[in-house]
């Protein structure tokens, strides 16, 4: 029996790393996935782009994100 997560999941990938592929991988374990790609970032998102993570200090609410958003 395979169980998938029913809660909303935010998949964040770096443009120079997994990017949108992060969401494809997460969709193997969850059904409600939103993909966000952080521009000009690789694997270490917060270290590489500390000010460019879709907000001043936190990601905005899930309702404000659109699938495939490229944060700048």
N, CA, C and O atoms as a Tinker XYZ file with bonds, in Angstrom:
   288  protein
     1  N      0.835000   -1.175000    0.000000    73     2
     2  CA     0.000000    0.000000    0.000000    64     1     3
     3  C      0.887000    1.248000    0.000000    63     2     4     5
     4  O      1.823000    1.345000    0.794000    81     3
     5  N      0.598000    2.186000   -0.877000    73     3     6
     6  CA     1.347000    3.436000   -0.953000    64     5     7
     7  C      0.481000    4.569000   -0.424000    63     6     8     9
     8  O     -0.670000    4.730000   -0.829000    81     7
     9  N      1.046000    5.348000    0.481000    73     7    10
    10  CA     0.343000    6.489000    1.041000    64     9    11
    11  C      1.049000    7.762000    0.597000    63    10    12    13
    12  O      2.275000    7.846000    0.663000    81    11
    13  N      0.287000    8.751000    0.145000    73    11    14
    14  CA     0.873000   10.034000   -0.224000    64    13    15
    15  C      0.390000   11.103000    0.739000    63    14    16    17
    16  O     -0.675000   10.982000    1.344000    81    15
    17  N      1.184000   12.145000    0.871000    73    15    18
    18  CA     0.829000   13.265000    1.744000    64    17    19
    19  C     -0.362000   14.006000    1.168000    63    18    20    21
    20  O     -0.409000   14.281000   -0.031000    81    19
    21  N     -1.309000   14.324000    2.006000    73    19    22
    22  CA    -2.512000   15.038000    1.560000    64    21    23
    23  C     -2.403000   16.541000    1.804000    63    22    24    25
    24  O     -3.142000   17.321000    1.204000    81    23
    25  N     -1.489000   16.951000    2.678000    73    23    26
    26  CA    -1.372000   18.380000    2.994000    64    25    27
    27  C     -0.611000   19.111000    1.900000    63    26    28    29
    28  O      0.127000   18.485000    1.140000    81    27
    29  N     -0.780000   20.445000    1.806000    73    27    30
    30  CA    -0.032000   21.219000    0.820000    64    29    31
    31  C      1.468000   21.145000    1.087000    63    30    32    33
    32  O      1.909000   21.227000    2.234000    81    31
    33  N      2.242000   20.990000    0.024000    73    31    34
    34  CA     3.701000   20.907000    0.118000    64    33    35
    35  C      4.304000   21.946000   -0.830000    63    34    36    37
    36  O      3.904000   22.047000   -1.990000    81    35
    37  N      5.267000   22.712000   -0.326000    73    35    38
    38  CA     5.961000   23.698000   -1.130000    64    37    39
    39  C      7.325000   23.139000   -1.508000    63    38    40    41
    40  O      8.163000   22.915000   -0.635000    81    39
    41  N      7.560000   22.910000   -2.804000    73    39    42
    42  CA     8.824000   22.371000   -3.296000    64    41    43
    43  C      9.662000   23.527000   -3.831000    63    42    44    45
    44  O      9.290000   24.163000   -4.817000    81    43
    45  N     10.786000   23.798000   -3.185000    73    43    46
    46  CA    11.643000   24.918000   -3.559000    64    45    47
    47  C     12.946000   24.380000   -4.132000    63    46    48    49
    48  O     13.641000   23.596000   -3.486000    81    47
    49  N     13.272000   24.807000   -5.349000    73    47    50
    50  CA    14.502000   24.367000   -5.993000    64    49    51
    51  C     15.312000   25.541000   -6.493000    63    50    52    53
    52  O     14.750000   26.574000   -6.857000    81    51
    53  N     16.615000   25.398000   -6.517000    73    51    54
    54  CA    17.498000   26.431000   -7.050000    64    53    55
    55  C     17.570000   26.347000   -8.567000    63    54    56    57
    56  O     17.632000   25.254000   -9.129000    81    55
    57  N     17.562000   27.491000   -9.229000    73    55    58
    58  CA    17.588000   27.554000  -10.695000    64    57    59
    59  C     18.770000   26.775000  -11.283000    63    58    60    61
    60  O     18.633000   26.153000  -12.337000    81    59
    61  N     19.925000   26.803000  -10.613000    73    59    62
    62  CA    21.127000   26.143000  -11.124000    64    61    63
    63  C     21.303000   24.740000  -10.564000    63    62    64    65
    64  O     22.348000   24.119000  -10.755000    81    63
    65  N     20.298000   24.247000   -9.882000    73    63    66
    66  CA    20.353000   22.912000   -9.308000    64    65    67
    67  C     19.136000   22.134000   -9.801000    63    66    68    69
    68  O     18.966000   21.958000  -11.007000    81    67
    69  N     18.293000   21.670000   -8.890000    73    67    70
    70  CA    17.098000   20.899000   -9.248000    64    69    71
    71  C     16.026000   21.740000   -9.927000    63    70    72    73
    72  O     15.286000   21.227000  -10.766000    81    71
    73  N     15.926000   23.017000   -9.582000    73    71    74
    74  CA    14.915000   23.886000  -10.170000    64    73    75
    75  C     13.518000   23.300000  -10.034000    63    74    76    77
    76  O     13.134000   22.840000   -8.958000    81    75
    77  N     12.765000   23.315000  -11.112000    73    75    78
    78  CA    11.389000   22.805000  -11.104000    64    77    79
    79  C     11.335000   21.286000  -10.960000    63    78    80    81
    80  O     10.284000   20.732000  -10.637000    81    79
    81  N     12.453000   20.615000  -11.194000    73    79    82
    82  CA    12.498000   19.158000  -11.035000    64    81    83
    83  C     12.229000   18.761000   -9.588000    63    82    84    85
    84  O     11.741000   17.662000   -9.323000    81    83
    85  N     12.546000   19.653000   -8.652000    73    83    86
    86  CA    12.278000   19.384000   -7.235000    64    85    87
    87  C     10.811000   19.002000   -7.029000    63    86    88    89
    88  O     10.507000   18.046000   -6.317000    81    87
    89  N      9.909000   19.753000   -7.654000    73    87    90
    90  CA     8.478000   19.474000   -7.512000    64    89    91
    91  C      8.105000   18.126000   -8.132000    63    90    92    93
    92  O      7.263000   17.406000   -7.596000    81    91
    93  N      8.729000   17.788000   -9.256000    73    91    94
    94  CA     8.437000   16.496000   -9.878000    64    93    95
    95  C      8.789000   15.344000   -8.947000    63    94    96    97
    96  O      8.054000   14.361000   -8.859000    81    95
    97  N      9.907000   15.469000   -8.259000    73    95    98
    98  CA    10.336000   14.442000   -7.314000    64    97    99
    99  C      9.368000   14.367000   -6.133000    63    98   100   101
   100  O      8.956000   13.281000   -5.725000    81    99
   101  N      9.010000   15.533000   -5.589000    73    99   102
   102  CA     8.118000   15.581000   -4.423000    64   101   103
   103  C      6.735000   15.016000   -4.758000    63   102   104   105
   104  O      6.070000   14.452000   -3.889000    81   103
   105  N      6.304000   15.163000   -6.002000    73   103   106
   106  CA     4.974000   14.660000   -6.393000    64   105   107
   107  C      4.876000   13.140000   -6.303000    63   106   108   109
   108  O      3.781000   12.584000   -6.385000    81   107
   109  N      6.001000   12.472000   -6.138000    73   107   110
   110  CA     5.964000   11.026000   -5.883000    64   109   111
   111  C      5.458000   10.718000   -4.479000    63   110   112   113
   112  O      5.018000    9.603000   -4.203000    81   111
   113  N      5.522000   11.712000   -3.593000    73   111   114
   114  CA     5.119000   11.490000   -2.200000    64   113   115
   115  C      3.965000   12.384000   -1.762000    63   114   116   117
   116  O      3.447000   12.208000   -0.659000    81   115
   117  N      3.548000   13.334000   -2.590000    73   115   118
   118  CA     2.488000   14.263000   -2.209000    64   117   119
   119  C      1.634000   14.595000   -3.423000    63   118   120   121
   120  O      2.116000   14.552000   -4.555000    81   119
   121  N      0.365000   14.926000   -3.191000    73   119   122
   122  CA    -0.545000   15.224000   -4.299000    64   121   123
   123  C     -0.787000   16.720000   -4.487000    63   122   124   125
   124  O     -1.164000   17.144000   -5.579000    81   123
   125  N     -0.580000   17.524000   -3.451000    73   123   126
   126  CA    -0.841000   18.964000   -3.514000    64   125   127
   127  C      0.480000   19.716000   -3.400000    63   126   128   129
   128  O      0.846000   20.183000   -2.321000    81   127
   129  N      1.199000   19.833000   -4.525000    73   127   130
   130  CA     2.551000   20.395000   -4.534000    64   129   131
   131  C      2.583000   21.697000   -5.329000    63   130   132   133
   132  O      2.050000   21.769000   -6.436000    81   131
   133  N      3.210000   22.721000   -4.760000    73   131   134
   134  CA     3.463000   23.976000   -5.462000    64   133   135
   135  C      4.965000   24.098000   -5.662000    63   134   136   137
   136  O      5.741000   23.923000   -4.723000    81   135
   137  N      5.376000   24.403000   -6.907000    73   135   138
   138  CA     6.797000   24.526000   -7.235000    64   137   139
   139  C      7.220000   25.980000   -7.227000    63   138   140   141
   140  O      6.528000   26.840000   -7.773000    81   139
   141  N      8.369000   26.256000   -6.601000    73   139   142
   142  CA     8.983000   27.579000   -6.639000    64   141   143
   143  C     10.455000   27.377000   -6.973000    63   142   144   145
   144  O     11.123000   26.518000   -6.397000    81   143
   145  N     10.958000   28.190000   -7.923000    73   143   146
   146  CA    12.368000   28.130000   -8.314000    64   145   147
   147  C     13.022000   29.441000   -7.886000    63   146   148   149
   148  O     12.553000   30.522000   -8.242000    81   147
   149  N     14.108000   29.339000   -7.122000    73   147   150
   150  CA    14.859000   30.519000   -6.688000    64   149   151
   151  C     15.909000   30.843000   -7.752000    63   150   152   153
   152  O     16.791000   30.032000   -8.033000    81   151
   153  N     15.804000   32.037000   -8.337000    73   151   154
   154  CA    16.700000   32.454000   -9.421000    64   153   155
   155  C     18.147000   32.579000   -8.944000    63   154   156   157
   156  O     18.410000   32.929000   -7.794000    81   155
   157  N     19.063000   32.289000   -9.840000    73   155   158
   158  CA    20.509000   32.442000   -9.602000    64   157   159
   159  C     20.992000   31.725000   -8.354000    63   158   160   161
   160  O     21.880000   32.213000   -7.654000    81   159
   161  N     20.414000   30.581000   -8.078000    73   159   162
   162  CA    20.810000   29.810000   -6.906000    64   161   163
   163  C     21.005000   28.353000   -7.289000    63   162   164   165
   164  O     20.380000   27.841000   -8.218000    81   163
   165  N     21.891000   27.703000   -6.547000    73   163   166
   166  CA    22.124000   26.283000   -6.743000    64   165   167
   167  C     21.501000   25.492000   -5.606000    63   166   168   169
   168  O     20.330000   25.681000   -5.277000    81   167
   169  N     22.279000   24.616000   -5.014000    73   167   170
   170  CA    21.789000   23.727000   -3.963000    64   169   171
   171  C     21.578000   24.444000   -2.623000    63   170   172   173
   172  O     20.641000   24.118000   -1.895000    81   171
   173  N     22.420000   25.396000   -2.295000    73   171   174
   174  CA    22.370000   26.071000   -0.996000    64   173   175
   175  C     21.614000   27.398000   -1.123000    63   174   176   177
   176  O     22.220000   28.469000   -1.138000    81   175
   177  N     20.299000   27.311000   -1.213000    73   175   178
   178  CA    19.444000   28.463000   -1.504000    64   177   179
   179  C     19.664000   29.651000   -0.585000    63   178   180   181
   180  O     19.926000   30.755000   -1.061000    81   179
   181  N     19.566000   29.452000    0.698000    73   179   182
   182  CA    19.656000   30.566000    1.651000    64   181   183
   183  C     21.060000   31.162000    1.708000    63   182   184   185
   184  O     21.212000   32.364000    1.925000    81   183
   185  N     22.081000   30.340000    1.518000    73   183   186
   186  CA    23.444000   30.856000    1.538000    64   185   187
   187  C     23.767000   31.619000    0.254000    63   186   188   189
   188  O     24.489000   32.616000    0.282000    81   187
   189  N     23.231000   31.148000   -0.864000    73   187   190
   190  CA    23.537000   31.753000   -2.159000    64   189   191
   191  C     22.670000   32.971000   -2.472000    63   190   192   193
   192  O     23.142000   33.921000   -3.098000    81   191
   193  N     21.433000   32.952000   -2.051000    73   191   194
   194  CA    20.492000   34.044000   -2.341000    64   193   195
   195  C     19.692000   34.405000   -1.087000    63   194   196   197
   196  O     18.471000   34.243000   -1.075000    81   195
   197  N     20.347000   34.886000   -0.044000    73   195   198
   198  CA    19.645000   35.130000    1.218000    64   197   199
   199  C     18.538000   36.183000    1.127000    63   198   200   201
   200  O     17.594000   36.140000    1.915000    81   199
   201  N     18.629000   37.120000    0.194000    73   199   202
   202  CA    17.593000   38.158000    0.070000    64   201   203
   203  C     16.568000   37.844000   -1.002000    63   202   204   205
   204  O     15.565000   38.548000   -1.123000    81   203
   205  N     16.800000   36.806000   -1.775000    73   203   206
   206  CA    15.924000   36.497000   -2.901000    64   205   207
   207  C     15.118000   35.225000   -2.687000    63   206   208   209
   208  O     15.014000   34.398000   -3.593000    81   207
   209  N     14.567000   35.065000   -1.539000    73   207   210
   210  CA    13.790000   33.853000   -1.304000    64   209   211
   211  C     12.296000   34.164000   -1.223000    63   210   212   213
   212  O     11.594000   33.689000   -0.329000    81   211
   213  N     11.829000   34.964000   -2.168000    73   211   214
   214  CA    10.399000   35.261000   -2.351000    64   213   215
   215  C      9.804000   36.051000   -1.208000    63   214   216   217
   216  O      8.625000   35.873000   -0.904000    81   215
   217  N     10.552000   36.900000   -0.571000    73   215   218
   218  CA    10.014000   37.709000    0.506000    64   217   219
   219  C     11.122000   38.315000    1.340000    63   218   220   221
   220  O     12.290000   37.961000    1.173000    81   219
   221  N     10.774000   39.222000    2.232000    73   219   222
   222  CA    11.769000   39.868000    3.083000    64   221   223
   223  C     12.458000   38.875000    3.997000    63   222   224   225
   224  O     13.686000   38.842000    4.070000    81   223
   225  N     11.677000   38.068000    4.694000    73   223   226
   226  CA    12.290000   37.100000    5.605000    64   225   227
   227  C     11.637000   35.726000    5.531000    63   226   228   229
   228  O     12.175000   34.758000    6.068000    81   227
   229  N     10.490000   35.628000    4.876000    73   227   230
   230  CA     9.791000   34.346000    4.750000    64   229   231
   231  C      9.114000   34.277000    3.388000    63   230   232   233
   232  O      8.863000   35.303000    2.755000    81   231
   233  N      8.825000   33.077000    2.951000    73   231   234
   234  CA     8.046000   32.932000    1.737000    64   233   235
   235  C      6.650000   33.473000    1.971000    63   234   236   237
   236  O      6.118000   33.350000    3.074000    81   235
   237  N      6.048000   34.069000    0.956000    73   235   238
   238  CA     4.682000   34.561000    1.122000    64   237   239
   239  C      3.728000   33.389000    1.305000    63   238   240   241
   240  O      4.113000   32.234000    1.123000    81   239
   241  N      2.505000   33.680000    1.659000    73   239   242
   242  CA     1.509000   32.626000    1.832000    64   241   243
   243  C      1.348000   31.793000    0.582000    63   242   244   245
   244  O      1.517000   32.284000   -0.534000    81   243
   245  N      1.030000   30.563000    0.772000    73   243   246
   246  CA     0.874000   29.615000   -0.334000    64   245   247
   247  C     -0.073000   30.142000   -1.414000    63   246   248   249
   248  O      0.151000   29.895000   -2.599000    81   247
   249  N     -1.125000   30.862000   -1.026000    73   247   250
   250  CA    -2.104000   31.356000   -1.981000    64   249   251
   251  C     -1.531000   32.388000   -2.945000    63   250   252   253
   252  O     -2.108000   32.616000   -4.008000    81   251
   253  N     -0.413000   33.016000   -2.600000    73   251   254
   254  CA     0.161000   34.044000   -3.471000    64   253   255
   255  C      1.147000   33.464000   -4.474000    63   254   256   257
   256  O      1.600000   34.181000   -5.366000    81   255
   257  N      1.488000   32.191000   -4.354000    73   255   258
   258  CA     2.460000   31.576000   -5.256000    64   257   259
   259  C      1.760000   30.934000   -6.441000    63   258   260   261
   260  O      0.695000   30.336000   -6.291000    81   259
   261  N      2.346000   31.056000   -7.594000    73   259   262
   262  CA     1.836000   30.402000   -8.785000    64   261   263
   263  C      2.813000   29.297000   -9.168000    63   262   264   265
   264  O      4.023000   29.443000   -8.996000    81   263
   265  N      2.293000   28.211000   -9.678000    73   263   266
   266  CA     3.106000   27.075000  -10.076000    64   265   267
   267  C      4.235000   27.536000  -10.996000    63   266   268   269
   268  O      3.997000   28.262000  -11.961000    81   267
   269  N      5.451000   27.118000  -10.696000    73   267   270
   270  CA     6.609000   27.435000  -11.526000    64   269   271
   271  C      7.171000   28.832000  -11.318000    63   270   272   273
   272  O      7.981000   29.291000  -12.123000    81   271
   273  N      6.762000   29.519000  -10.258000    73   271   274
   274  CA     7.249000   30.870000   -9.993000    64   273   275
   275  C      8.766000   30.911000   -9.985000    63   274   276   277
   276  O      9.413000   30.061000   -9.371000    81   275
   277  N      9.335000   31.899000  -10.666000    73   275   278
   278  CA    10.781000   32.124000  -10.640000    64   277   279
   279  C     11.014000   33.379000   -9.822000    63   278   280   281
   280  O     10.792000   34.488000  -10.307000    81   279
   281  N     11.456000   33.213000   -8.593000    73   279   282
   282  CA    11.619000   34.343000   -7.679000    64   281   283
   283  C     12.827000   35.172000   -8.078000    63   282   284   285
   284  O     13.867000   34.622000   -8.443000    81   283
   285  N     12.701000   36.469000   -8.014000    73   283   286
   286  CA    13.798000   37.384000   -8.311000    64   285   287
   287  C     13.894000   38.412000   -7.205000    63   286   288
   288  O     14.757000   39.289000   -7.251000    81   287
